[in-house]
Amino acid sequence: MDEQESLNLKPPYTDIIAGYLAGYRPMNRDNFNVKGMEVRTSQEIILDLADMVDIELNEVAAAMSWLGYKTCVIDHKVGWLLGRSEASE
């Protein structure tokens, strides 16, 4: 398997995380003050999913990146930018 093929492989737990994020969509870093924006850390995601799956920080990061989510730093906290989907507002 070459490097490009390995980059296209879906990380483990991606479908579970995508289901957890069903009411959200990826956002650009330019949208910090958009209504409906949330920032959630990988640890918060792990805790929310703890009753369903035993998942590690790097697995969350790989899945979130694969799904198109971007990181940001707000108030010295690194997290994932989540935008509310129009259907969930």
C-alpha positions as CSV (number, residue, x, y, z in Angstrom):
1,M,0.0,0.0,0.0
2,D,1.4,3.4,-0.9
3,E,1.2,6.6,1.1
4,Q,-1.8,8.0,-0.8
5,E,-3.8,4.8,-0.3
6,S,-3.1,4.8,3.4
7,L,-4.2,8.5,3.6
8,N,-7.6,7.5,2.0
9,L,-8.3,4.7,4.5
10,K,-11.1,5.5,6.9
11,P,-9.7,5.5,10.5
12,P,-11.3,3.2,13.1
13,Y,-14.4,4.5,14.9
14,T,-15.0,7.1,12.2
15,D,-18.6,5.9,11.7
16,I,-19.3,6.1,15.4
17,I,-17.9,9.6,15.7
18,A,-19.8,10.7,12.5
19,G,-23.0,9.4,14.2
20,Y,-22.2,11.3,17.3
21,L,-21.6,14.5,15.2
22,A,-24.8,14.0,13.2
23,G,-26.1,17.4,14.1
24,Y,-22.9,19.2,13.2
25,R,-20.8,20.0,10.2
26,P,-17.1,21.0,9.8
27,M,-16.3,24.7,10.0
28,N,-13.4,26.8,8.8
29,R,-11.2,28.6,11.3
30,D,-12.5,31.9,9.8
31,N,-15.9,31.2,11.4
32,F,-15.0,31.7,15.1
33,N,-18.0,34.0,15.8
34,V,-20.6,32.2,13.8
35,K,-23.9,31.4,15.5
36,G,-24.2,27.8,16.3
37,M,-20.4,27.2,16.5
38,E,-19.0,25.0,19.3
39,V,-15.6,23.9,20.3
40,R,-15.2,20.4,21.7
41,T,-12.0,18.7,22.7
42,S,-11.0,15.1,21.8
43,Q,-11.2,14.3,25.5
44,E,-14.8,15.6,25.7
45,I,-15.7,13.4,22.7
46,I,-14.1,10.4,24.4
47,L,-16.1,11.0,27.6
48,D,-19.3,11.4,25.7
49,L,-18.8,8.1,23.9
50,A,-17.3,6.2,26.9
51,D,-20.5,4.1,27.4
52,M,-20.3,3.0,23.8
53,V,-16.7,2.6,22.8
54,D,-13.2,2.6,24.3
55,I,-11.4,5.1,22.1
56,E,-8.1,6.9,22.4
57,L,-7.1,10.5,21.7
58,N,-5.2,9.7,18.5
59,E,-8.2,7.7,17.2
60,V,-10.5,10.7,17.8
61,A,-8.0,13.0,16.1
62,A,-7.6,10.8,13.1
63,A,-11.4,10.3,12.6
64,M,-12.1,14.0,13.1
65,S,-9.4,15.0,10.6
66,W,-10.7,12.4,8.1
67,L,-14.2,13.8,8.5
68,G,-12.9,17.3,7.7
69,Y,-13.1,19.0,11.1
70,K,-10.4,21.6,11.9
71,T,-8.7,22.4,15.2
72,C,-8.7,25.8,16.9
73,V,-7.4,27.4,20.2
74,I,-9.9,29.4,22.2
75,D,-9.1,30.5,25.8
76,H,-6.0,28.4,25.8
77,K,-8.0,25.2,25.0
78,V,-7.4,23.2,21.8
79,G,-10.5,21.7,20.3
80,W,-12.4,20.9,17.2
81,L,-14.6,23.5,15.5
82,L,-18.2,22.2,15.2
83,G,-20.9,24.0,13.4
84,R,-24.6,23.2,13.9
85,S,-26.2,21.7,10.8
86,E,-29.1,23.8,9.5
87,A,-31.4,20.8,10.0
88,S,-30.6,20.7,13.7
89,E,-31.1,24.4,14.5
